[in-house]
Amino acid sequence: MNNNTVKLGVIGLGPRAETLLATLRDFSQEECCVTAVCDINPERVNFTCELFRKNNLPIPAVYSKHTELLADKNVDAVLIPTSWNSHLAIAKDAMKAGKYAGIEVGGASSVEELWQLVHNAEEYGGSCMMLENCCYGRNELMVMNLVRKGMFGELVHCSCGYEHDIGAELVGEERCGTERAVHNLKRNCDLYPTHGLGPIAKILNINRGNRFLSICSFASKACGFKQRAKELGAAVTDYAMGDVVSSIIKCANGETIALTHSISLPRPYSRDCRVQGTKGIWLEDAKGIFIEGISETQINIDVAGNPYSSHLWDPVDKFYEEYDHPIWKEFRDNPTGGHGGMDTLALRAFLDAVRNRTVPPIDVYDCAAWMAVTALSEASIAAGSVPVPFPDFTNGKWIYPAGEKISKWDLNS
């Protein structure tokens, strides 16, 4: 270690922590070192320490209470891959203790807990970054680069979501206390908005010259979980979560965003991303981009002899060589880490902010705005799918566009 080494604590040692630690193994000891770990379950602590032994890494200090770890002077920042109902409270304690907080993804249970997070950061001058790895996806960053260069024209509409058939994995897990299963059992809302919404929010400059104004959400009937429960012989068959939750967000600059949450019906995985402007469009599921003046348009003749135009998709990888985002131009020859390298890039962005004591590229206002979708969509659905206003967590600071790039990891300029 040297003076630039970031000393990390990890609070919560479940499966997500395993993935993060596996990614961090590829980092040099000069970049970061895990100096402390914490979990209320001794078995998880022992299992994690054994991973360090097997990889010939120094065994970190061990704590059973997160407040004890936060008091450790040998910790600069903490990763908090804990439950959805606990990570914001722990992040508040971390900022109060002067540590940078890196929280995992997930929606909020209430708007109030998000206000508390923001007020805590402002009072103590703390920094909280959501480790939303999808913001560092290759295609998401390349589309951002194309948008910044003006190649999509003025943006008009975007869509995103989380569509992933994990119903069979969650059915029955509520008995084991698996938090995601319990949330789907009891709540009806967009529980998991940030994988899609995070990159779209960055592309639309949310909180930096633009903001979310309102959301209107709808939930379909709930059949998928019930069907899986019957097939698996699970005791609980009635889930509150609609199979397809659809939301529309209106932005201050006039754009609309369509969000979809669907995890209980059979289908391939998709984040359902779409970015559409006056000159071009990216559609994730079509694996294509169309840019006026660059992509091909054919003139065809129908059976009645009438001419019509066919706009043809260009494959996304056609644009990589020239338009890859600078972050991926450096990374693409040797991508390492979980989720196709996105975990590595998100962690490096977090470590860079800690090392240089700068505001992280996904800051506390981003965390609050993105996570608010869960609580606000729940309120909208419960009230009969009425529009619900977004709080302005920035208290007016959103009207100022992003300034100079802070570092190469900055997503806001």
N, C-alpha and C positions, 0 to 999 in steps of 0.2 A: 504493500500500500504506500501511497504518497499523499501529499497535501490535497491533490485533486480527486482522490478516491472518495466516492460517495458511499457512506456507511449506511446500509439499509437495515431496517427492521421489517419483519413480515408478520402481520397480525391476522390470524385465521389460516389454518394449515390444511384446508380441504383440497378437493381435486383441482380447483383453479390455481391454488398456490403451487401445487406440483408442477403444473404447466409453466407458470412463471419462473419457478426455480430452475426448471430444465432449460428454459431460454437463457436465464442469467448465467448458466454454466459456460456459455459460449463467450461471455464478456470477460475481459482481462481483469485481473485483480487491481490494475491501475484505474479502471473505469469505476468499478463498484465492488463492494464486499458485503455479504449478508452477515451482520454482526449480532443480530438478535432475532429470535422467533417467539411467537406467543400463540397459545391455544388453550381453551379450557379443558380439552380432552388430552390426557397424558399419552394415550396411544398415538394420537396424531403427532405429538411432539417427538415421541421416541422414533416413530417412522421417519419423520423429517430429518432428525439428527443422523439416522442411519444412512439416509441418502447422501448427507455431507461426508460421512466416513467412507462410503463406497467410492465417492468421487475425489477422495484425498483433499478435501477442502476443510479449512478450519471450522471446528464445531462452534456454532453461535451460542451466545448467552440464551438461556431459556426462561420464559415467564409464563405464568398462568393468567395474569391480569394485564390488560393492555395498558393500564395506567402505570404499571411498574416498568414496562418496556419504554413508555414515553418519557420516563424519568431518566433513562439510560443516556449518559452524556456521550456514549460511543455510537449514537444513532443520529444521523442527519435527517433522514426521511423515512417514511413508512409506506409500505404497500398494504392495502386493506382489502383482501379478497374474502371478506366475510359475508354474512347473510344480508339480504336487502334491507332487513329491518334493523340492522346494527351498523352498517358501514358509515352512514352519515354521522351518527352520534360519535363514533370513534374518530372520524375525520375532524370533527369539531374539537375534540380533546387534543388531537395531534397538533392542530394549528395553535391552540392555546398554549401548548408546550413548546412552540417554536419549531416544530418539525413540518416539513413538506409532507402533504398527504396525497397518495395515489390510490384512488378508489376504483373498484371494478364497476362494471355496467349494471344497469337495472333501473326500474322506475321508482318513483317516490310514493310513499304511503299517504302523504299529505303535503299541501303547499306550505303549511306552517314549518315543517322540518327543513324545507328548502330555504325559507326566509332565515331560520336560525343559522343555517350553514353560511349564508351570505353575510349576515350580521357578525358572525363569529370571525370570518375572514377579514372583514373590514375593521373590526375592533382590535384584533391582534396582529394585523398586517400579515396574515398567513396566506398560504397558497394551497389550493386543492385542485388536483388534475384528475379528470376521469380518464382512465386508461382505455379509451375507446379505440381499439386497434383498427377498426374498419376505416377510421379517418386516414390511416396510412396504407390503405389498399392501393395497389398499383393503378387500377383503372380509375378509382375515385380521385387519386391525386393527378392523374393525367387529364381527366376531364376538368378538374379545377384549373389546371394549367391552360387548357384550351379556352376556358371561360375567361380567365384573366387576360388572355391575349386578344379577347374580343371575337373569337371565331364562332361563338354561339350567338352573337348579337346580344340583344337585351333579353334577359331571362324572364320567362312568363310563368312556367309551371314545372313543378318537380313532383316526383313520387318516390316512395321508399317503403320499406317495411321489414318484417321478419316472418317469413313463411317457411316452416320447418316441421316436418312430421315427427314430433317427439311425444305423441300422445301415449304410446305404449310404455315409454320410459317413465312417464309421470304417474300413470294410473297405479294406484296402490301405494305410491311413495308417501302420500300424506300420512299414512300410519307410522312411517319412520321419522316423521317430522321434517322431511325435505321441504324447504321453504317454498321453492318454486311450485311444487305440487299443491301446497296448501293455498297459495295465492290464487292459483287457477281454480281451486275448489270453491273459494269464498268470494272472489272478486270478478267483476265483469268490466274490462277496460283494456287498453293497450299496455300490457305489462312490460313489454320489452322493446321500447321504441328506438334506442340510441344507435344500434348497429347501422340502420339505414339513415336515421335522422341526423346523426352527427356529421357525416360527410356532406349531406345536403345543406345543413345549417352553415357549415364553413363556406361552401360554394356561394351561398346567398348572403354572406357577410352578416349573419345574425349576431346581434349585440355590438356590431361595429358598422353602424350606418343603416341597419335594418333590424327588425325584431318581429317575433311572433305576436300577433294581435289577438286572435281568437281561435278556438277549436270547436268543431261540431262532430260528434262521434255517434256511430251506430253499431249495434251488435246483432249478429244473426242468432238464430236459435242454436242451442247446444246439443248436438247429436254425436259428434266425434268421440269425445271422452266417454260418453255413455256406451257407445258401441264397443270401444276398446275394453271398457270395464267388464262388459258382458263376456267378451271373448276370453278375457284373462281370469274370469271368475272373481273379480274384485268385489269387495263388500260395498264400497261407495260407488254409485252410478250417476248421481246427480251433481253436475258441476255448474257453477254459476257462469263460467267463462263462455261467451259465445264463440262458435267455431271460427267466425270471421268477424273481426272488429275493424271497421273502416272509419277513418277520421279525415277531415279536411281542415288544414290550418291556413289562415289568412295572414299575410305578412304586411308590414307597414309600407313597403315599397310596391305593393300590389300583387306580388306573386302568390300563388296557391301551392300547397303541398298536400298530396294525398298519401295517407299512411295506411298500411294494412298489417294486422297482427293475426296470424293463423298458424297454430301449432298442433291441432288435433285432427286434421284431415290428411289423407294420403296425397303427397305431392313431393317433387324434388325441392331441394333447398333453394331459396332465393331471398335476396335483400330488396328485390323489386325496384331497383333504382332507375330513375328517369330524370334527365335534365333537359329541358326544352326551352329554346330561345327563338328569336326572330330569324336566326340564320342556321340553326343546327339543333340536333337532338342526339342524346346518348340513351340507349335503352339496354339495360343490363341483360334482360332475358333474351333479347334478340342478338346479344353479343355483337352489337353493331353501333356505328356512329354514322350519321348523315350530316354533312356540312354543305350548305348551298355554295355552288361554284367549285367545289372540290370533289364531292361524291357524284356518281353518275346518275343522270336522269335520262330515261329512254322515252321516245315517243312511239306509242303502239297504235294499232288500228283494230277496233272491235269488229264483231261479225257484221254490224250494220254499216261499217265503213267510217265510223266516227273516231277521230284521234283522241288519245288520252295519254297522260304521263305516268310513268312508273319510276318512283324514286328508289334507288337501290342502296342497300346498306353496305358500307365499308366495314370489314372486320376490324375490331378494336386494335388488334396487334399491328395493323398497317400504320398506326400513328405512333407506336412506341419509340422508334428510332429517333424521330425528330421532336416529339412532343412529350416524352416521358418527363414527369416532374423531376427537378434536380435531385430531390431526395432519392428517387428510385434509379436515376442514372448512376449514382454512386453505389447503389445496393444491388442492382439487378444481376451482376455477374456472380455474386456469392450470397444469395439470400439464405439466412439461417433463422432458426427460432420457430415458435409455434404459429399456427394459422398462416402458413405461407410467408412468414417473415414479418407479418404485421405486428406481432407481439414485440419483436426485437426493436422495430422502429418506434413504437409507442413508448417502450421503456427507455430507449435512448433519448427521446424527446424529454421525458420526465427527468432523467438523470442530468441532462444538459441544463435544465432550469434550476435544479437543486445546486449543481456545481457552480453556476454563475449567479445564483440568487436572483433570478429573473422570474417574471410571471410566466407560468407554463402556457403552451399554445392552446390547450383546452382548459380554461380557467374556471373559477368558481361560478361565474355568471353563466357560462356554457352549461356546467353541470346542472344548475338550477333550472334553466330554460328547457333543456332536453328531458330531464327527469320529470318535470312538471306535467308532461304529456300523460303520464299514467294517472295521476290524481285528477287532472282536469277531464280526461276522457271518461273516467269513472263517474264524475259529477254530471257530465253531459248526458251519458246514457241513462243514468238514474233519473234524470229530470225529463226524459222523453226525447233525448237527442237534440237538445237546444244548444245554440252557440254559448260557449263559456269564454270569458275574457282571460287572457294570459296576464299574470302580474308582470310588471316591469321590474325585474330583480336588479337592474342596473340603476334604478332611480334617475333615468334620463340620460345616463352616460352613453347609451346605445346610439344616440344621434350623431356621435362623432365617428367618422370612418377610422379604420385601422391606420396606425402610423407606420413608421419605418419598421422593417423586419428586424426582430430581436436576434434571431439566429437562423441557421439553415432549416431548423425544425419548425419555424413559425408557419402556421397555416392561415394567418389572418391578414396577409398583405397581398 
